[in-house]
Amino acid sequence: MNRYAWMLFRAYLPAMVFLAVAVGAMLWTSALGDIDLLKNLVPYAKWLPPIALLAALLAGGIATLRMWRWQRGEEPACTGCGGALGRVRHSPTGDYRTCLCCGGKQTVSP
């Protein structure tokens, strides 16, 4: 896997996790819905798949928008490799962003 494919994998990982949660919740409600012990939880658990799918759609849309803006030069890029930067993280030594491509830390100027 080259570094740009790794960058896309890191950018879309939250969307993939939400999608896996949605599929798992769908399997749980359909396969375990007939068990008497868990039958009382099915009305509540049936809301998990649509919520998780909505979260996956939102996370995927945000990642797509960020990658599109990075490609057009509107998002900050890593000074070392030119990859897209992640969200701003706060630490005692100062704010920084992590490169999604090489994993390097870039300081954020105030």
C-alpha positions as CSV (number, residue, x, y, z in Angstrom):
1,M,0.0,0.0,0.0
2,N,1.5,3.3,-1.0
3,R,1.4,6.4,1.2
4,Y,-1.6,8.0,-0.5
5,A,-3.7,4.9,-0.2
6,W,-2.7,4.8,3.5
7,M,-3.8,8.4,3.8
8,L,-7.2,7.7,2.4
9,F,-7.5,4.6,4.6
10,R,-6.9,6.8,7.7
11,A,-9.3,9.5,6.5
12,Y,-12.1,7.1,5.8
13,L,-11.5,4.8,8.9
14,P,-14.2,6.4,11.1
15,A,-16.8,5.9,8.3
16,M,-15.8,2.3,7.9
17,V,-16.1,1.7,11.6
18,F,-19.6,3.2,11.7
19,L,-20.5,1.0,8.7
20,A,-19.3,-2.1,10.5
21,V,-21.3,-1.2,13.6
22,A,-24.4,-0.7,11.4
23,V,-23.9,-4.1,9.7
24,G,-23.3,-5.8,13.1
25,A,-26.4,-4.2,14.6
26,M,-28.5,-5.4,11.6
27,L,-27.2,-8.9,12.0
28,W,-27.8,-8.7,15.8
29,T,-31.4,-7.6,15.4
30,S,-32.3,-10.0,12.7
31,A,-30.5,-13.1,14.1
32,L,-31.0,-12.6,17.8
33,G,-34.5,-11.1,17.6
34,D,-36.2,-14.4,18.2
35,I,-34.4,-15.2,21.5
36,D,-36.8,-14.6,24.4
37,L,-34.2,-13.2,26.7
38,L,-33.1,-10.5,24.2
39,K,-36.6,-9.9,22.7
40,N,-37.1,-6.9,25.0
41,L,-34.0,-5.1,23.6
42,V,-34.9,-5.4,19.9
43,P,-37.2,-2.3,19.8
44,Y,-34.3,-0.2,21.1
45,A,-31.6,-1.9,19.1
46,K,-33.5,-1.4,15.8
47,W,-32.5,2.2,15.9
48,L,-28.8,1.4,16.0
49,P,-28.4,0.6,12.2
50,P,-30.0,3.9,10.9
51,I,-28.1,6.0,13.4
52,A,-24.8,4.2,12.6
53,L,-25.5,4.5,8.8
54,L,-26.2,8.2,9.2
55,A,-22.9,8.6,11.2
56,A,-21.0,6.7,8.5
57,L,-22.5,8.9,5.8
58,L,-21.6,12.0,7.7
59,A,-18.1,10.8,8.5
60,G,-17.5,9.7,4.8
61,G,-18.9,13.1,3.6
62,I,-16.6,15.0,5.9
63,A,-13.6,12.9,4.8
64,T,-14.5,13.4,1.1
65,L,-14.8,17.1,1.6
66,R,-11.5,17.4,3.4
67,M,-9.7,15.3,0.7
68,W,-11.2,17.4,-2.1
69,R,-10.2,20.6,-0.4
70,W,-6.7,19.3,0.2
71,Q,-6.4,18.3,-3.4
72,R,-7.4,21.8,-4.5
73,G,-4.9,23.4,-2.0
74,E,-7.5,24.9,0.3
75,E,-6.5,22.7,3.3
76,P,-3.2,22.8,5.0
77,A,-0.6,20.3,3.8
78,C,2.3,18.6,5.5
79,T,5.6,20.4,5.0
80,G,7.5,17.2,4.7
81,C,5.5,15.1,2.3
82,G,2.6,17.3,1.1
83,G,-0.1,15.0,2.5
84,A,-3.3,16.1,4.1
85,L,-3.3,17.0,7.8
86,G,-5.8,15.7,10.4
87,R,-7.7,17.6,12.9
88,V,-6.2,20.1,15.4
89,R,-5.1,18.3,18.6
90,H,-4.3,20.1,21.8
91,S,-1.3,19.2,24.0
92,P,0.6,20.9,26.8
93,T,3.4,21.8,24.4
94,G,1.0,23.4,21.9
95,D,-1.5,22.7,19.2
96,Y,-0.5,20.4,16.4
97,R,-1.9,18.4,13.4
98,T,-0.9,14.9,12.4
99,C,-0.1,14.2,8.7
100,L,-2.5,11.5,7.4
101,C,0.2,10.4,5.0
102,C,3.5,10.2,6.9
103,G,2.3,10.5,10.5
104,G,4.5,13.6,11.2
105,K,3.3,16.3,13.6
106,Q,2.9,19.8,12.3
107,T,2.6,22.7,14.7
108,V,-0.4,25.0,14.3
109,S,0.4,28.7,14.4
110,P,-2.1,30.8,16.4
